[in-house]
Amino acid sequence: MLFATRPAAAKLAARGVANRLRLGSAASAVDVDTQKCHLHSKNVDTTTSSPEFDGLVKKTFPGALSNKDLVQRVVGVLEGKGFTTENTLLATSLCADELARVLEDEFVSVYGNNFNLGGLSGFPFAGNTGFGAMAAHIPDDGFCLLVHGPHVGICKNGVVGKVERQGIALVDNCCGSAIAASNYLKGITHGGAQITAKLQQFSDFQQGAVQELILPFGKRLSDADDRMHELPYALYDSQEIIVKDIVKTGSGGIKKGLALLGGIQINTAPDTDDYFHPLRFDFYDEEGKKVDSMLSSIQ
């Protein structure tokens, strides 16, 4: 399988990004029993999870794959559909957080620069207009791979909704936008929300939209055993409705085919692998009809 053959990917390789598609097996020791998360610098050439931490992530998120395993499996399946580095446009709808760029860069190292459809929490804020513009950029007689979903952190002691960040001693919230929206919703369902005359602020309209889009999931989150674990899945279900509508509306712009990969990004410390829990992997033909579910082929 050949990676990083497009010019854009070559530029990323020069910056060391393409090396995230590593095949090395060196493991860094991780003490998953510690009660505190510690900060480490990230080396994209050698970053890998210890078997203990890998097991912790996969126990917490059954079905999760490391980014490197995900990309290799997805690229292999799509090669069988005719997707190549030359005829495929990568589109993403992922959170604005820099941690979301890790998965994005993994796919960029294969297919070249991506068309960004996403905003806070991974919602496709570019909408129908953005999708239409993206579709016009698909190579003639070519394909599009669209990767979308919210993200969540897990730190080394297994706490979900937190993550170590490079250069920051404080273990930070992840996803901050999602947690803020969850707290807003909790204020409504549990009381304490403040009455305000401000319905929407243009300077923060994306966060306002995230808060509105999560409203239908108030009871689901309140009933969850682990609210932070359930939060990204609720956000995903909300995003799925929007993504399906955008794809349906813009289906006339699909050229030879569209592969839609949706799921939950799982961000970890700077010195460990990131993960992805795939929840859908579908293929749409040139008429915009879903003709194949490929999820089982990458699980």
BELURFEN-V455377 format. One record per pair of residues at least 12 apart in sequence whose ideal C-beta (glycine too) atoms are under 8 Angstrom apart, sorted by sequence separation. I is the first residue (numbers start at 0). J is the second residue. D is the distance in whole Angstrom. If there is no record, write none. Layout:
BEGIN
I,J,D / I,J,D
END
This chain:
BEGIN
53,65,7 / 91,103,5 / 158,170,8 / 160,172,6 / 161,173,7 / 263,275,7 / 280,292,7 / 281,293,7 / 116,129,5 / 160,173,7 / 220,233,6 / 246,259,7 / 262,275,5 / 263,276,4 / 279,292,8 / 280,293,4 / 281,294,8 / 3,17,4 / 116,130,7 / 219,233,6 / 262,276,5 / 280,294,4 / 2,17,7 / 91,106,7 / 114,129,8 / 262,277,4 / 263,278,7 / 279,294,6 / 154,170,6 / 261,277,7 / 262,278,4 / 278,294,8 / 280,296,7 / 3,20,8 / 48,65,7 / 89,106,5 / 116,133,7 / 216,233,4 / 242,259,7 / 260,277,6 / 261,278,6 / 262,279,7 / 277,294,6 / 280,297,6 / 2,20,5 / 27,45,8 / 89,107,6 / 99,117,8 / 114,132,8 / 160,178,6 / 261,279,4 / 27,46,8 / 29,48,7 / 114,133,4 / 152,171,8 / 242,261,7 / 260,279,7 / 261,280,8 / 25,45,6 / 27,47,6 / 29,49,4 / 31,51,5 / 89,109,8 / 152,172,7 / 213,233,7 / 216,236,7 / 259,279,7 / 260,280,5 / 277,297,6 / 26,47,6 / 27,48,8 / 28,49,6 / 31,52,6 / 89,110,4 / 152,173,3 / 213,234,7 / 216,237,7 / 259,280,7 / 277,298,7 / 23,45,7 / 25,47,6 / 26,48,7 / 27,49,6 / 29,51,6 / 88,110,7 / 89,111,7 / 91,113,5 / 95,117,7 / 99,121,7 / 114,136,6 / 151,173,6 / 152,174,7 / 212,234,8 / 215,237,7 / 239,261,7 / 258,280,7 / 259,281,5 / 21,44,7 / 24,47,7 / 26,49,5 / 29,52,4 / 87,110,5 / 89,112,7 / 90,113,6 / 91,114,7 / 92,115,8 / 94,117,7 / 95,118,6 / 150,173,7 / 151,174,6 / 238,261,8 / 258,281,7 / 259,282,8 / 19,43,5 / 21,45,8 / 23,47,7 / 26,50,7 / 31,55,5 / 89,113,4 / 90,114,4 / 91,115,6 / 92,116,4 / 93,117,5 / 94,118,8 / 95,119,6 / 123,147,7 / 150,174,5 / 213,237,6 / 258,282,5 / 259,283,7 / 18,43,6 / 84,109,6 / 89,114,7 / 90,115,8 / 91,116,7 / 92,117,4 / 94,119,6 / 149,174,6 / 209,234,8 / 212,237,5 / 257,282,7 / 258,283,8 / 18,44,5 / 21,47,8 / 84,110,6 / 88,114,6 / 90,116,6 / 91,117,6 / 94,120,6 / 121,147,6 / 151,177,7 / 180,206,7 / 184,210,7 / 235,261,7 / 256,282,6 / 257,283,4 / 16,43,7 / 19,46,8 / 84,111,7 / 94,121,5 / 121,148,6 / 179,206,7 / 183,210,5 / 187,214,8 / 235,262,7 / 256,283,6 / 15,43,6 / 93,121,5 / 121,149,4 / 149,177,6 / 235,263,6 / 256,284,6 / 15,44,7 / 92,121,6 / 116,145,8 / 120,149,5 / 121,150,7 / 176,205,8 / 180,209,5 / 184,213,6 / 188,217,4 / 212,241,8 / 256,285,6 / 92,122,7 / 117,147,7 / 176,206,6 / 179,209,8 / 180,210,5 / 183,213,8 / 184,214,6 / 187,217,7 / 188,218,7 / 253,283,6 / 255,285,6 / 257,287,8 / 92,123,4 / 116,147,8 / 179,210,8 / 232,263,7 / 253,284,8 / 254,285,6 / 177,209,7 / 181,213,7 / 184,216,7 / 188,220,8 / 189,221,8 / 231,263,5 / 253,285,6 / 69,102,8 / 73,106,8 / 92,125,8 / 176,209,6 / 180,213,5 / 184,217,5 / 188,221,6 / 250,283,7 / 253,286,8 / 110,144,7 / 253,287,5 / 66,101,7 / 70,105,5 / 74,109,6 / 185,220,8 / 258,293,8 / 66,102,5 / 69,105,8 / 70,106,6 / 177,213,8 / 184,220,7 / 185,221,8 / 250,286,7 / 251,287,7 / 246,283,7 / 250,287,2 / 67,105,7 / 106,144,7 / 249,287,8 / 250,288,8 / 66,105,5 / 70,109,7 / 181,220,6 / 106,146,6 / 239,279,8 / 247,287,7 / 246,287,7 / 90,133,5 / 103,146,8 / 235,278,6 / 102,146,7 / 22,67,8 / 88,133,7 / 181,226,7 / 21,67,6 / 181,227,8 / 19,66,7 / 20,67,6 / 19,67,7 / 88,136,6 / 88,137,5 / 178,227,7 / 181,230,5 / 20,70,6 / 88,138,7 / 20,71,7 / 87,138,7 / 99,150,5 / 86,138,5 / 98,150,7 / 178,230,7 / 85,138,7 / 88,141,7 / 90,143,6 / 92,145,7 / 93,146,7 / 177,230,6 / 86,140,7 / 87,141,6 / 88,142,7 / 89,143,8 / 90,144,7 / 91,145,7 / 92,146,8 / 93,147,7 / 96,150,7 / 98,152,7 / 120,174,6 / 177,231,7 / 86,141,4 / 87,142,5 / 88,143,5 / 89,144,5 / 90,145,5 / 91,146,5 / 92,147,4 / 93,148,7 / 94,149,7 / 86,142,6 / 87,143,7 / 88,144,8 / 90,146,7 / 91,147,7 / 92,148,8 / 94,150,5 / 120,176,5 / 87,144,6 / 89,146,7 / 93,150,7 / 119,176,4 / 120,177,5 / 174,231,7 / 177,234,6 / 82,142,5 / 120,180,7 / 81,142,7 / 80,142,7 / 82,144,7 / 98,162,7 / 77,142,8 / 98,164,8 / 159,225,6 / 77,144,7 / 160,227,3 / 159,227,5 / 160,228,8 / 159,228,5 / 160,230,7 / 0,71,7 / 73,144,8 / 2,74,8 / 0,74,6 / 0,75,6 / 98,173,7 / 8,84,7 / 151,227,7 / 96,173,7 / 151,228,8 / 0,78,7 / 96,174,6 / 5,84,5 / 96,175,7 / 151,230,7 / 4,84,5 / 5,85,7 / 94,174,6 / 96,176,8 / 151,231,4 / 4,85,8 / 95,176,8 / 124,205,6 / 150,231,7 / 2,84,8 / 19,101,7 / 94,176,7 / 149,231,5 / 1,84,7 / 122,205,7 / 148,231,8 / 124,208,7 / 19,104,6 / 20,105,7 / 149,234,4 / 19,105,5 / 119,205,4 / 122,208,7 / 149,235,6 / 118,205,5 / 119,206,6 / 122,209,6 / 148,235,6 / 16,104,5 / 20,108,6 / 19,108,7 / 20,109,7 / 120,209,5 / 149,238,7 / 119,209,6 / 122,212,7 / 148,238,7 / 16,107,7 / 17,108,4 / 147,238,7 / 16,108,6 / 11,104,7 / 60,153,8 / 173,266,6 / 59,153,6 / 147,242,6 / 11,107,6 / 12,108,7 / 11,108,5 / 56,153,6 / 145,242,8 / 55,153,8 / 59,157,6 / 8,107,6 / 7,107,7 / 8,108,5 / 59,159,7 / 8,109,7 / 145,246,8 / 8,110,7 / 55,157,6 / 8,111,5 / 52,155,7 / 7,111,4 / 162,266,5 / 163,267,8 / 165,269,4 / 3,108,5 / 5,110,7 / 6,111,7 / 7,112,4 / 162,267,7 / 163,268,4 / 164,269,7 / 2,108,6 / 3,109,7 / 5,111,4 / 162,268,7 / 163,269,6 / 2,109,5 / 143,253,7 / 143,254,8 / 122,234,8 / 142,254,7 / 145,257,6 / 147,259,8 / 151,263,6 / 153,265,6 / 155,267,8 / 121,234,7 / 141,254,6 / 142,255,5 / 143,256,8 / 144,257,8 / 145,258,7 / 147,260,7 / 148,261,5 / 150,263,7 / 151,264,7 / 152,265,8 / 153,266,8 / 154,267,8 / 155,268,6 / 120,234,6 / 140,254,7 / 141,255,6 / 142,256,5 / 143,257,5 / 144,258,5 / 145,259,5 / 146,260,5 / 147,261,5 / 148,262,5 / 149,263,6 / 150,264,4 / 151,265,6 / 152,266,5 / 153,267,6 / 154,268,7 / 122,237,8 / 123,238,7 / 130,245,5 / 134,249,6 / 137,252,8 / 139,254,7 / 140,255,6 / 142,257,7 / 143,258,7 / 145,260,7 / 146,261,8 / 148,263,6 / 149,264,7 / 150,265,7 / 151,266,7 / 152,267,7 / 122,238,6 / 130,246,7 / 137,253,8 / 138,254,8 / 142,258,7 / 144,260,7 / 148,264,6 / 150,266,6 / 155,271,8 / 121,238,6 / 135,252,6 / 137,254,5 / 36,154,4 / 37,155,7 / 120,238,8 / 123,241,6 / 127,245,6 / 130,248,7 / 131,249,5 / 134,252,3 / 36,155,5 / 122,241,7 / 123,242,6 / 126,245,7 / 130,249,4 / 134,253,6 / 36,156,6 / 134,254,8 / 35,156,7 / 127,248,5 / 131,252,6 / 33,155,7 / 34,156,6 / 36,158,7 / 123,245,6 / 127,249,6 / 130,252,7 / 33,156,6 / 31,155,6 / 32,156,7 / 39,163,7 / 41,165,5 / 30,155,7 / 31,156,7 / 36,161,7 / 38,163,5 / 40,165,6 / 29,155,6 / 31,157,6 / 37,163,7 / 38,164,8 / 36,163,5 / 38,165,7 / 148,275,8 / 38,166,8 / 38,167,7 / 38,168,6 / 148,278,8 / 36,170,5 / 121,264,8 / 92,238,8 / 92,242,7 / 102,264,6 / 99,264,6 / 101,266,7 / 98,264,8 / 99,266,8 / 98,266,4 / 59,228,7 / 86,255,8 / 94,264,8 / 96,266,8 / 93,264,7 / 102,273,6 / 101,273,5 / 102,275,6 / 81,255,7 / 81,256,8 / 98,273,8 / 80,256,7 / 82,258,7 / 80,258,7 / 77,258,6 / 73,258,8 / 73,260,6 / 63,263,8 / 63,265,6 / 80,282,6 / 60,263,7 / 76,280,8 / 60,265,6 / 67,272,7 / 69,274,8 / 66,272,6 / 69,275,5 / 65,272,4 / 66,273,5 / 73,280,7 / 65,273,7 / 66,274,7 / 69,277,7 / 56,265,6 / 65,274,6 / 66,275,6 / 64,274,6 / 56,267,7 / 63,274,4 / 64,275,6 / 63,275,7 / 64,276,8 / 63,276,4 / 64,277,7 / 60,274,7 / 62,276,5 / 52,267,8 / 62,277,7 / 60,276,5 / 57,274,8 / 76,293,6 / 56,274,5 / 48,267,7 / 52,271,6 / 53,272,7 / 76,296,5 / 76,297,6 / 49,271,8 / 46,269,8 / 48,271,5 / 46,270,6 / 47,271,7 / 48,272,4 / 72,296,7 / 73,297,6 / 46,271,7 / 47,272,6 / 72,297,4 / 46,272,6 / 41,269,3 / 42,270,7 / 69,297,7 / 39,268,6 / 40,269,6 / 41,270,6 / 38,268,8 / 39,269,5 / 40,270,7 / 38,269,7 / 39,270,4 / 36,268,7 / 64,297,7 / 62,298,7 / 29,271,7 / 27,270,5 / 27,271,7
END
